[in-house]
């Protein structure tokens, strides 16, 4: 019987075809298969075999039903899943997903969120898990409720985080990978997805500017990418740590700016370096690392007898959107033999723009880079690349465990494509595929246009803030983080001073509460250093219009004018 089964192709020639593989008993197992519009539903569920006339040439099926077998008290007599019922559920559930989680969730006329308190939501969702299952109508209602009470992050007025919007190509990519459910450790299990990850990494490395190439892997989050950087940098300086452990090491010191992501200190704690050995470098008023202070701290560590081994530079800080001076930092790293890691999880998207890639001038000199396409480039959570400027299999040497049940060296194909041993994970999702599909659809030019448009929209918003009474910029935006205060009418004639700022500090939390309960939009706020609470508006999605920026300011004024 000719089956459209899993066909292992060589990596250089992988494509989907109907193969001539013969499967003696798998052909008799039913699978979910959508019937065509003009296709009558047969008495039994269609098989995964060829539906052409050749199907009649298949071997005769066993006569009658095989008798049941009792094993460990369980009767084995066919599958426990009702295939027709499962197909029926999928046919009913998918339209709900499309209508409620895609179309309505991205409609500017709909709410961003349907706020309920935790206790209210617990009651609404009926979270208790019971012995018996529920009927499909109840499960479909569970689906509707889950969507209804979730925050619609694809909504044009969701500005709360460093990701937003919904790209249709990425979304379809996610549908595909969730349906196929692969794991990226070996080529034999995930041939298409390993090759697409390789292609995406190669292109990203090229865009960073590493002319001699490099290596990389997709990780489950930018925080994990930064942990990879610390681990690889330590292994690079002290390769014995993999075998001998921390007891064989001198006191290691790493450096980062006061504006860095909190994952850096978490990495130091997680990897046994210790948070006290993360020397924090002061930043200037715009949030950029001060190179002279960095070099002073390097010398301090040396004077203490410690071993300085790496610096984490940030390209696009979380709050202010600041970019550290990478060229100057690279000079210091070269003088002191330090590993230079650039956390470009947020700001890496600017590399796609000819107009704005100057923000990351010098990134090509880094030893490693973390870059999250799920942020500015809208690839969908999660999509996080960690890359190293190395061609000596450093990732493999640092992390490999050579599990013989996965990474056999006598396989019938090129085992260099079994990249899973470079990872600290075993199971790993194919996060690059959705980015690859989106990139294929809109091209590098389309990604560049998204970045340029987002920065232009940020500039428009900043200029509007300057024009409006009661709004004040924290600073001129460098990226798409637009940070500002709203000053209610009651405070506009009050002179700046401790009492004024104490009252301003209380404004943003109240406005945020009101917008959440109304469901009109979502914008983040925070204090920063000695600064009172201010709003941090993040612009990403090409769905966002100039009118949305005007609405944002109007809405904040409407929600806070009585304070």
Beta strands, then each sheet from edge to edge (+ up, - down):
strand 1: 69-71
strand 2: 74-76
strand 3: 158-159
strand 4: 215-219
strand 5: 252-257
strand 6: 278-281
strand 7: 307-314
strand 8: 339-343
strand 9: 368-372
strand 10: 384-388
strand 11: 471-473
strand 12: 481-486
strand 13: 522-528
strand 14: 531-538
sheet 1: 1+ 2-
sheet 2: 3+ 13+ 14- 12+ 11-
sheet 3: 4+ 10- 9+ 8+ 7+ 5+ 6+
end
